[in-house]
Amino acid sequence: MIRGRGGRAAAPSGGVHRHARDVALRATLLALVVYLVACAVADVVVIGHLGGSVDARLSGRLSALVKSAAGRTAAGRLGPFPATTQTGARDDLDDAPVFSWWVPTGSSAALALSAGAPELPRPLFGVSGTSGATIAGRPFRLAGAGVSGGRVVVATSVEQLSSVRSTLLVAEGAVLPFVLLTFFLVATVIGRRAAAPVERARQQQLDFTADASHELRTPLSVIEAEVGLALSTERSRDDYRASLERVANESRRLRGIVDDLLWLARLDTVPSAPAEEPVDLGALVGACVGRFAPIARQRSITLSSSGAPDAVVRAPAEWLDRLVSVLLDNACRYTGSGGRVEVTVASSATRATLTVDDSGPGIAEEDRDDVLRRFHRASPSPGGAGLGLSIADTVVRATRGRWEIGAAPAGGARMQVSWLRLNPEPPEGSRPAVAAEPAAPLRPATTVTRPGLP
């Protein structure tokens, strides 16, 4: 399913199904051509092999008769072959025996040398080499050669060969529908699965474009209106200054939105992440808290931090700095005057954890699953475009972190991210036992866990 704007689940468009069906049809037609070519090659190979066996039998029998005739001529014995040279007396025609005939020179009839041999038609008396013909209404393969006093002709029925050819064609025709149907269904399933991510990306791009257009339109409309009013009527110096201040505020907001969009676009399209390096999470958080201290004082917010000295992770430092900045900015924005924002860095045996707690309104349970989506804002209060936490989520996933979103002890929101430590402590039993890390208390609330990228 594709999640659309506002958390609505949208089914993949029919275009995906049509495209997958069209691709499957083309693939099935190609499979049909390949199948027919393969069957034709197999038929040629099988029938050719059987035909070669038939010709080899005829050649062997003909060679024996020619040799026998040569021996009789050398001994001065002419005339028809004796009955002892006759073969196939007890053969059945369906068993494809090799029949032989003696055709004396100038004779109008052929003498059968094999019992059960059909009458040899006169046009076949002079056959030489190997060829096909019809004898008594049945297909035969024949071979003949001249000998002293006449000719010898051998033949065998190839009805079984024709039967094998027919059986192959029937079997191939019977299997063909099942092969094509199976191939079409498999190709359709594969096509839909392959097209689903593309369609999902396309839908996300459409949603992103629509949301971005909406967010950018608001400050642009305000700027346009302020400039229009300022140009339409004469105003006092103070009025012009107030208009310029509103334009400046909207410009700053517009620039913030554009910066966030560019950062997300760069993160989405970058072929590979920046080089990872060991990052001391406590030191990085301390630097970020120092940058936000003036903002907190201006808003009468108490901003505090505490860090573990051994919370070292491997990740791009720039990305982690951006993540912490987004979380601090989000916490300070929604924490009222006189509130508190607490940043904690802790480490366990295998993981380093960053926790940002605030005393603001918190995040409702029904919004916790969507708060990380682009342009989603859990609070109606002005400020922000709903891109900050989306950037944070992208960084967490790209650095293989793990989200936990819940309630802070002071009643606001708790945003917590953990990563594998760079140098995890050895398993229990190979080092002195350490006290377990106390868990921070939470208000009764549903916690949303979002794993990072594999």
Secondary structure, 3 states (H helix, E strand, C coil): CEECHHHCEECCCHHHHHHHHHHHHHHHHHHHHHHHHHHHHHHHHHHHHHHHHHHHHHHHHHHHHHHHHHHHHHCCCCCCCCHHHCCCCCCCHHHCCEEEEEEECCCCCCEECCCCCCCCCHHHCCCCEEEEEEECCEEEEEEEEEECCEEEEEEEECHHHHHHHHHHHHHHHHHHHHHHHHHHHHHHHHHHHHHHHHHHHHHHHHHHHHHHHHHHHHHHHHHHHHHHHHHHCCCCHHHHHHHHHHHHHHHHHHHHHHHHHHHHHHHHHCCCCCCCEEEEHHHHHHHHHHHHHHHHHHCCCEEEEECCCCCEEEECHHHHHHHHHHHHHHHHHHCCCCCEEEEEEEECCCEEEEEEEECCCCCCHHHCCCCCCCCCCCCCCCCCCCCHHHHHHHHHHHCCCEEEEEECCCCCEEEEEEEECCCCCCCCCCCCCCCCCCCCCCCCCCCEEEECCC
